Amino acid sequence: NLLFQSEPDQPVTTPIDLGTSDIFIPRFSALWYPMPAWHIRGGYAFRPTPLPKAVHAATYLDSSTHIIGLGTGFTIGDPTEVHDEPLTFEIALQWQHLQPRSNVKKDPENPTGDTQIQGDVLVFQFEVHHDF
């Protein structure tokens, strides 16, 4: 919960309380095997921001986020026939939507100024793994 502030070329010494709070992150997911070697999965999570509005000197960017993920995987036997362990191919896609959030500084002379965050993050994953 603490960030440390220091002077240039000096060790970090002064703790700053960011005012973070514990959060509850609800998550829901499903996994389905249409065939023994093939699976499909999906999920949703909502991550509320643990940070209060950045209205004082510090400026940090964080907002509540909706997260949706989808993926599939297929497992086959070892194509090298050296081992009996399987070879698995996985592909996944995750979308994170950052809700718009504005931070208006209490001091209008604050050099960092007001901030706003919003946006989307898209993650693509392809994985090949082999059990030994």
C-alpha positions as CSV (number, residue, x, y, z in Angstrom):
1,N,0.0,0.0,0.0
2,L,3.0,2.3,0.2
3,L,5.0,4.0,-2.5
4,F,8.4,5.5,-1.6
5,Q,9.4,9.0,-2.6
6,S,12.9,10.4,-2.7
7,E,15.0,13.3,-3.9
8,P,17.1,13.0,-7.0
9,D,20.3,11.0,-6.4
10,Q,19.1,10.1,-2.9
11,P,18.0,6.7,-1.6
12,V,14.2,6.1,-1.3
13,T,13.2,7.1,2.3
14,T,9.8,8.7,2.7
15,P,6.7,6.4,2.4
16,I,3.6,7.7,0.7
17,D,0.3,6.1,1.6
18,L,-1.6,5.6,-1.7
19,G,-4.9,4.8,0.1
20,T,-5.4,1.5,-1.6
21,S,-8.1,-0.8,-0.4
22,D,-8.8,-4.5,-0.6
23,I,-11.0,-5.5,-3.5
24,F,-13.2,-8.4,-4.4
25,I,-12.7,-9.7,-8.0
26,P,-15.7,-11.9,-9.2
27,R,-14.6,-14.5,-11.8
28,F,-16.7,-16.9,-13.8
29,S,-15.4,-19.5,-16.1
30,A,-16.5,-22.6,-18.0
31,L,-14.6,-25.5,-19.5
32,W,-16.1,-27.9,-22.1
33,Y,-14.6,-31.0,-23.6
34,P,-16.5,-31.7,-26.9
35,M,-14.1,-34.6,-27.5
36,P,-11.6,-36.1,-25.0
37,A,-8.6,-34.5,-26.7
38,W,-10.2,-31.1,-27.4
39,H,-11.3,-28.5,-24.9
40,I,-12.9,-25.0,-25.1
41,R,-12.8,-22.5,-22.3
42,G,-14.1,-19.1,-21.6
43,G,-14.3,-16.7,-18.7
44,Y,-15.2,-13.3,-17.4
45,A,-13.8,-11.2,-14.5
46,F,-14.4,-7.7,-13.1
47,R,-11.5,-6.1,-11.4
48,P,-12.4,-2.9,-9.6
49,T,-9.6,-0.5,-9.0
50,P,-8.1,-0.6,-5.6
51,L,-6.9,3.0,-5.8
52,P,-8.8,6.1,-4.8
53,K,-9.0,9.0,-7.3
54,A,-5.6,10.7,-7.8
55,V,-6.6,14.2,-6.6
56,H,-3.4,15.1,-4.7
57,A,0.3,15.4,-5.8
58,A,0.7,11.8,-7.0
59,T,-0.6,10.8,-10.4
60,Y,-1.3,7.1,-11.1
61,L,-3.4,5.5,-13.8
62,D,-5.8,2.7,-12.9
63,S,-9.4,2.0,-13.6
64,S,-12.0,-0.7,-13.1
65,T,-11.6,-3.4,-15.8
66,H,-13.9,-5.9,-17.4
67,I,-11.9,-9.0,-18.6
68,I,-13.2,-11.6,-21.1
69,G,-11.1,-14.6,-22.2
70,L,-11.7,-17.4,-24.7
71,G,-9.5,-20.3,-25.6
72,T,-9.2,-23.7,-27.0
73,G,-6.7,-26.6,-26.9
74,F,-6.1,-29.8,-28.7
75,T,-3.9,-32.7,-27.3
76,I,-2.3,-35.4,-29.4
77,G,0.1,-38.2,-28.5
78,D,3.8,-37.6,-28.9
79,P,4.5,-37.4,-32.7
80,T,8.1,-38.4,-32.2
81,E,6.9,-41.7,-30.6
82,V,9.8,-41.4,-28.1
83,H,7.5,-40.8,-25.2
84,D,3.9,-41.6,-24.4
85,E,3.3,-38.1,-23.0
86,P,1.1,-35.8,-25.0
87,L,1.7,-32.8,-27.1
88,T,-0.8,-29.9,-26.6
89,F,-1.6,-26.9,-28.8
90,E,-3.4,-24.0,-27.2
91,I,-4.7,-20.8,-28.5
92,A,-6.3,-18.0,-26.4
93,L,-7.6,-14.5,-26.7
94,Q,-8.3,-12.0,-23.9
95,W,-9.9,-8.6,-24.0
96,Q,-9.6,-6.1,-21.2
97,H,-11.8,-3.0,-21.2
98,L,-10.6,-0.2,-18.9
99,Q,-13.6,1.9,-17.9
100,P,-13.2,5.6,-18.3
101,R,-11.9,7.3,-15.1
102,S,-11.1,11.0,-14.6
103,N,-8.9,12.4,-11.8
104,V,-9.3,16.2,-11.2
105,K,-6.6,17.6,-8.9
106,K,-7.7,19.6,-5.9
107,D,-4.9,22.1,-6.5
108,P,-5.4,23.7,-9.9
109,E,-1.7,24.6,-9.9
110,N,-0.6,21.0,-9.7
111,P,2.1,20.5,-12.3
112,T,0.9,17.0,-13.3
113,G,-2.6,18.3,-14.1
114,D,-5.8,16.4,-14.4
115,T,-5.8,12.9,-15.9
116,Q,-8.1,10.5,-17.6
117,I,-7.7,6.9,-18.4
118,Q,-9.7,4.6,-20.7
119,G,-8.9,2.0,-23.3
120,D,-8.8,-1.6,-24.3
121,V,-6.1,-4.3,-24.1
122,L,-6.1,-7.3,-26.4
123,V,-3.9,-10.3,-25.7
124,F,-3.3,-13.2,-28.1
125,Q,-1.5,-16.4,-27.0
126,F,-0.4,-19.4,-28.9
127,E,1.3,-22.2,-27.0
128,V,2.8,-25.6,-27.7
129,H,3.8,-27.7,-24.8
130,H,5.0,-31.2,-24.3
131,D,4.8,-33.2,-21.1
132,F,7.9,-35.3,-20.2
